[in-house]
Amino acid sequence: MRVRPATADDAEAIERIRIRGWQVAYRHVFPAEELDRMPVDWSRWLEWFANTPAGFAAFVAEDAEGMLGWATVGPSGIPDRYGELHGLYVDPDRWGQGAGRDRKHSDGYADSPQMPAKSAFQNAFFGWRSLRQIRLHPIAKNASWMSARRS
């Protein structure tokens, strides 16, 4: 698996993973018929890549089979102290395969004594901004995220 900066060429795959993530992770929270009607419209991502806000970035994790997931990162509400993981999605068909907690680091982002081995996404994020802390705001009813964090 490798993590790299995302580009506009990734927009469709990013949106498909986002929609599938919602459809699977929140089926116990929202009506299934509403989730199933969510459109796959990647124009929002094309716009985001064309006008990426200052201090923000997106990364994708991929392997020989294609994109496993993606993350968006940027400043938090406490600038200069924290970065914030604004989005983290892994294709539900690939859950449990290591994209969120792989112990190998991605190309170009080495572990440091202050940052022991983390997931590839974490290494990309910490290395990108030279940050030591991030803030997360998960949706409380996201059972798959909560169970992953406890393991």
C-alpha positions as a printed Julia matrix, in Angstrom:
151×3 Matrix{Float64}:
   0.0    0.0     0.0
   1.18   3.5    -0.71
  -0.19   6.9     0.29
   0.21   9.82   -2.09
  -1.24  13.3    -2.52
  -4.64  13.15   -4.2
  -5.3   14.93   -7.49
  -8.36  15.91   -9.52
  -7.95  12.61  -11.4
  -8.96  10.87   -8.14
 -12.21  12.84   -7.75
 -14.62  10.15   -8.96
 -13.05   7.36   -6.89
 -12.94   9.6    -3.8
 -16.66  10.39   -4.12
 -17.61   6.76   -4.76
 -15.78   5.71   -1.58
 -17.41   8.55    0.4
 -20.91   7.55   -0.7
 -20.31   3.82   -0.13
 -18.87   4.62    3.3
 -22.02   6.51    4.27
 -24.27   3.78    2.85
 -22.58   1.07    4.89
 -21.45   2.85    8.08
 -24.68   4.76    8.75
 -27.32   2.19    7.73
 -28.28   1.86   11.39
 -28.64   5.66   11.74
 -30.39   6.87    8.56
 -33.15   5.29    6.47
 -31.66   2.83    3.98
 -33.7    4.22    1.1
 -32.24   7.7     1.68
 -28.7    6.36    1.79
 -29.3    4.32   -1.36
 -30.45   7.47   -3.19
 -27.27   9.42   -2.43
 -25.89  10.62   -5.77
 -22.3   10.01   -6.78
 -21.42  13.52   -7.94
 -17.7   14.19   -7.92
 -18.0   17.77   -9.18
 -17.56  18.99   -5.59
 -14.13  17.33   -5.56
 -13.16  18.8    -8.92
 -14.01  22.22   -7.47
 -12.09  21.44   -4.26
  -8.96  20.41   -6.17
  -9.21  23.46   -8.43
  -9.55  25.79   -5.41
  -8.04  23.92   -2.48
  -8.27  26.13    0.61
  -4.94  27.32    2.0
  -3.39  24.83    4.39
  -5.55  21.89    3.25
  -4.51  18.71    1.45
  -5.92  15.35    0.42
  -4.21  11.97    0.33
  -5.22   8.64   -1.15
  -4.14   5.15   -0.18
  -3.85   2.69   -3.02
  -2.51  -0.73   -3.86
  -2.36  -2.86   -7.0
  -6.15  -3.29   -6.9
  -6.85   0.46   -6.81
  -7.84   3.07   -4.24
  -8.41   1.82   -0.7
  -9.39   5.14    0.82
  -8.66   8.82    1.24
  -8.12  11.51    3.85
  -8.46  15.28    3.89
  -6.45  17.33    6.34
  -5.97  20.96    7.21
  -5.97  23.54    9.96
  -8.11  23.08   13.03
 -10.07  25.6    15.04
  -6.9   26.03   17.1
  -4.43  27.21   14.44
  -0.7   26.67   14.86
  -1.3   24.12   17.56
  -3.22  21.33   15.89
  -3.95  20.0    12.48
  -7.29  18.4    11.85
  -8.27  15.26   10.04
 -11.34  16.56    8.23
 -12.25  13.36    6.41
 -11.1    9.75    6.44
 -12.88   7.14    4.35
 -11.9    3.61    3.43
 -13.83   1.64    0.82
 -16.16  -0.63    2.84
 -15.15  -3.57    0.64
 -11.6   -3.01    1.9
 -12.33  -2.51    5.62
 -10.04  -4.61    7.8
  -7.24  -4.69    5.22
  -4.96  -2.16    6.92
  -5.5    1.19    5.17
  -6.52   2.88    8.42
  -3.95   1.26   10.65
  -1.21  -0.24    8.54
   2.06  -0.17   10.49
   4.22   0.53    7.44
   4.9    4.15    6.68
   4.17   5.69    3.32
   6.81   6.75    0.85
   8.72   9.79    2.05
   7.31   9.97    5.57
   9.63   8.39    8.11
   8.74   7.75   11.74
  10.46   9.86   14.38
  11.06   9.22   18.09
   8.11  11.52   18.87
   5.9    9.65   16.4
   6.2    5.86   16.59
   4.8    3.73   13.77
   1.3    4.84   12.84
  -1.04   4.19    9.97
   0.1    5.25    6.54
  -2.47   8.06    6.59
  -1.24   9.27    9.97
   2.37   9.29    8.76
   1.42  11.24    5.65
  -0.51  13.77    7.71
   2.08  14.28   10.44
   4.91  14.45    7.92
   3.02  16.87    5.69
   2.5   19.52    8.37
   5.26  18.58   10.85
   2.59  18.36   13.53
   2.62  16.35   16.71
  -1.1   16.36   17.49
  -4.31  16.13   15.53
  -7.92  16.7    16.53
 -10.68  14.27   15.54
 -14.43  14.83   15.63
 -16.05  11.48   14.8
 -19.8   11.11   14.45
 -20.83   9.36   17.68
 -22.95   6.73   15.94
 -20.18   5.65   13.57
 -19.82   2.17   15.06
 -17.18   1.02   12.57
 -14.86   3.95   13.42
 -15.42   3.57   17.14
 -14.64  -0.17   17.06
 -11.5    0.43   14.97
 -10.22   2.99   17.48
 -10.74   0.59   20.4
  -8.7   -2.2    18.79
